[in-house]
Amino acid sequence: MTHFETKAIRIQSERTLEREHSVPVYLTSSFVFDDSEQARAMFAEEIEGNVYSRFSNPNTSELESKISALEETESAFATASGMAAVFASIAPFVKSGDHIVSSRSVFGNTHKIMTEQLPQWNISCTYADIRDKSSWEQAIQKNTVLLFVETPSNPTLDVIDLQWLSGLAKSHGLLLVVDNCFATPYLQQPVKFGADLIVHSGTKYIDGQGRVLGGVVAGPRDKIKAVKNFVKRTGASLSPFNAWVLSKSLETLAVRMDRHCDNAEALAKYFQTHPEVINVTYPFLDTYAEKDLAKKQMKRGGGLVCFEIKGGVERGKKFIDSLKMISLTANLGDTRSIITHPASTTHSKLTKEERKLVYVSDGLVRISAGLEHIEDIMKDLDQAFTKSKQA
Ligand SMILES: Cc1ncc(COP(=O)(O)O)c(C=O)c1O
């Protein structure tokens, strides 16, 4: 199997004696040993096998095999959510007194890990600017052990040069962790540019239908062993049912992502010519500052588009309240198109100055293009532009 689509479909748990075509859900907390010697050997990790579903389960193992095949890493470990994956990509590799450099443009709870959780254990973090390479170089200290970045970033869709960043990490002996949630392995495989660990929120495009939470960390065997030990001891393992949903969803990731990209591209062009829009951000758009870099790292521009509506925070809120079909919800990567206004929601606790530092302007609106017909998505946007102007 060489092609992405085939691997996403055909990597499967071994067929049981029932001869099923589609892999069943293994809802079992533990597994039975043949005898006491096998139990001893499995606990001692002398032989491989399922012991307890917090450690492994056929459904989580299938998902992990698929993700590592799709990300082209040696191994992967599934977690209960994307945040569990973010934390598990850091916690096993740091100790008291260590220092991390992270992009400032990271998801809200990742920001909390960096600024509130890790400092509780005397692990400090310096933020670097995703748009300024020199800030990364300047942030590295003697005790730095890890670099963390999201690319494209949430919500402003900034991309960073992964080849350059992994070179910087290697020259200082640091681990590079990349949150690849917005691109998915279909659009971007960070290991090809030298990243060490890849993090996913499976909750987004991997599920793709807004049903379950899940996460995964992918990377080299020894590092994933450390991630697995950390998660199996601390407990944020993925449930077999959620693993089954996510693995089934991966079967259609390629076709879904292509359609998400088609719709997002069409929306980006639509916003570009709209008189009520100040500017549009979409990684493959001609006007996108890092278009060449985005095209080097990503197969397509992704399913998210940002635009700035005329009229700031108030207009942004009115616009969203005028939508009839597009969902206002705290997720992305769903079949249903989703809208968010970061300044009044996810980034509302930041001061105006702090929002400026992460490039979130008052009128910024983020759309996760769903899989509805593009004409229906545009029709909803059209009427909301008109209604919010009149209100
Ligand atoms: C880029 C990114 N990373 C991580 C997460 C966390 O994922 P989860 O909600 O599955 O814990 C999110 C969630 O929105 C995200 O957008």
PDBQT file of the ligand as one rigid body, heavy atoms in Angstrom, charges set to zero:
ROOT
HETATM    1  C1  LIG A 401      -5.155  23.630  16.914  1.00  0.00    +0.000 C 
HETATM    2  C2  LIG A 401      -5.838  22.893  18.028  1.00  0.00    +0.000 A 
HETATM    3  N1  LIG A 401      -5.122  22.066  18.808  1.00  0.00    +0.000 NA
HETATM    4  C3  LIG A 401      -5.702  21.373  19.817  1.00  0.00    +0.000 A 
HETATM    5  C4  LIG A 401      -7.033  21.502  20.090  1.00  0.00    +0.000 A 
HETATM    6  C5  LIG A 401      -7.638  20.739  21.239  1.00  0.00    +0.000 C 
HETATM    7  O1  LIG A 401      -8.387  19.643  20.802  1.00  0.00    +0.000 OA
HETATM    8  P1  LIG A 401      -9.555  18.964  21.636  1.00  0.00    +0.000 P 
HETATM    9  O2  LIG A 401     -10.693  19.924  21.666  1.00  0.00    +0.000 OA
HETATM   10  O3  LIG A 401      -9.834  17.716  20.885  1.00  0.00    +0.000 OA
HETATM   11  O4  LIG A 401      -9.038  18.705  23.017  1.00  0.00    +0.000 OA
HETATM   12  C6  LIG A 401      -7.820  22.348  19.302  1.00  0.00    +0.000 A 
HETATM   13  C7  LIG A 401      -9.275  22.466  19.579  1.00  0.00    +0.000 C 
HETATM   14  O5  LIG A 401      -9.967  23.310  19.103  1.00  0.00    +0.000 OA
HETATM   15  C8  LIG A 401      -7.214  23.066  18.236  1.00  0.00    +0.000 A 
HETATM   16  O6  LIG A 401      -7.913  23.892  17.457  1.00  0.00    +0.000 OA
ENDROOT
TORSDOF 0
